[in-house]
Amino acid sequence: MKTISTQEELEQGIKRSHEGTVVIFKHSTRCPISSSANEEMKRVVDVFEPKGISFGLIYVVENRDISLALADQLGIKHESPQVLVLKGGQVVWHESHYAIRYDTLEQVLTTSP
């Protein structure tokens, strides 16, 4: 999972979604819910990164401007923790808080076109 900490890295991630699926995880190191979601995401990355899905990580406290820029660019309300699945430069699925679970993401990543 590649850390996204600049506007340029954010643009690259969105652009990469035109070539394949990109998953962006917005994580707060200060939030216990986010810590739990991070553990779920580690499992997802271990399984799906080798299958060619790209993963990006935004630390929302340290890079709040990037997190808010992502919300503005994609028209999705900012939440943390939050996962966004991108294809073709658009959000095709997103979820936050306790809904960030391995089994849910597994279904999304194996069934979406």
C-alpha positions in Angstrom: 0.0 0.0 0.0 1.5 3.3 -1.1 1.3 6.3 1.1 -0.4 9.3 -0.5 0.9 12.6 1.0 1.0 15.1 -1.8 -1.4 16.4 -4.4 0.7 14.9 -7.1 0.5 11.4 -5.6 -3.2 11.8 -5.2 -3.6 12.8 -8.9 -1.4 9.8 -9.9 -3.6 7.4 -7.9 -6.8 8.8 -9.5 -5.2 8.6 -12.9 -4.1 5.0 -12.3 -7.8 4.1 -11.8 -8.3 4.6 -15.5 -6.0 1.5 -16.0 -7.4 -0.7 -13.2 -8.9 -0.7 -9.8 -7.5 1.6 -7.1 -8.5 1.4 -3.5 -7.7 4.4 -1.2 -7.9 4.0 2.6 -8.1 7.1 4.7 -6.7 6.2 8.1 -6.4 8.1 11.5 -3.7 6.9 13.8 -5.6 8.5 16.7 -8.9 6.6 16.3 -9.5 3.0 17.6 -12.2 2.4 14.9 -9.6 3.3 12.3 -7.1 1.0 13.9 -9.6 -1.9 13.5 -10.3 -0.9 9.9 -6.5 -0.8 9.3 -6.2 -4.4 10.3 -9.0 -5.4 7.9 -7.3 -3.4 5.2 -4.0 -5.2 5.7 -5.7 -8.5 5.0 -7.3 -7.0 1.9 -4.0 -5.7 0.6 -2.2 -9.0 1.3 -4.8 -10.9 -0.9 -5.6 -8.3 -3.6 -2.3 -6.4 -4.2 -0.7 -9.5 -5.8 -3.7 -9.7 -8.1 -3.0 -6.2 -9.6 -5.2 -4.0 -7.5 -3.4 -0.7 -6.5 -3.8 0.5 -2.9 -3.2 4.0 -1.5 -3.1 5.2 2.1 -3.8 8.7 3.3 -3.0 9.5 6.9 -5.9 12.0 7.6 -4.3 13.7 10.6 -0.9 14.3 9.0 -2.3 14.9 5.5 -5.7 16.5 6.1 -5.4 18.7 3.1 -4.9 15.7 0.8 -7.8 13.9 2.5 -10.1 16.9 2.0 -8.9 17.3 -1.6 -9.8 13.7 -2.4 -13.3 14.3 -1.0 -13.7 17.5 -3.0 -12.3 16.0 -6.3 -14.5 12.9 -6.1 -17.6 14.4 -4.6 -17.6 12.1 -1.6 -18.2 13.3 2.0 -15.0 13.2 4.1 -15.0 10.5 6.7 -12.3 8.6 8.7 -11.7 5.8 8.5 -12.9 5.5 4.9 -12.3 3.3 1.9 -12.9 4.4 -1.6 -12.8 2.0 -4.7 -12.0 3.9 -7.9 -12.4 2.8 -11.5 -12.1 5.1 -14.5 -11.5 8.1 -12.2 -14.8 7.6 -10.4 -15.8 6.2 -7.0 -17.6 2.9 -7.6 -17.9 2.0 -3.9 -17.1 3.6 -0.6 -17.7 2.9 3.0 -16.5 4.1 6.4 -16.1 3.1 10.1 -17.2 -0.3 11.1 -18.4 -1.2 7.6 -14.7 -1.5 6.5 -14.4 -5.3 6.7 -12.4 -7.8 4.8 -15.4 -9.9 3.7 -17.2 -6.8 2.3 -14.2 -5.6 0.4 -13.5 -9.1 -0.9 -17.0 -9.1 -2.4 -16.7 -5.7 -3.9 -13.2 -6.4 -5.4 -14.2 -9.8 -6.9 -17.7 -8.9 -8.3 -17.4 -5.3 -9.6 -16.7 -5.1 -13.3 
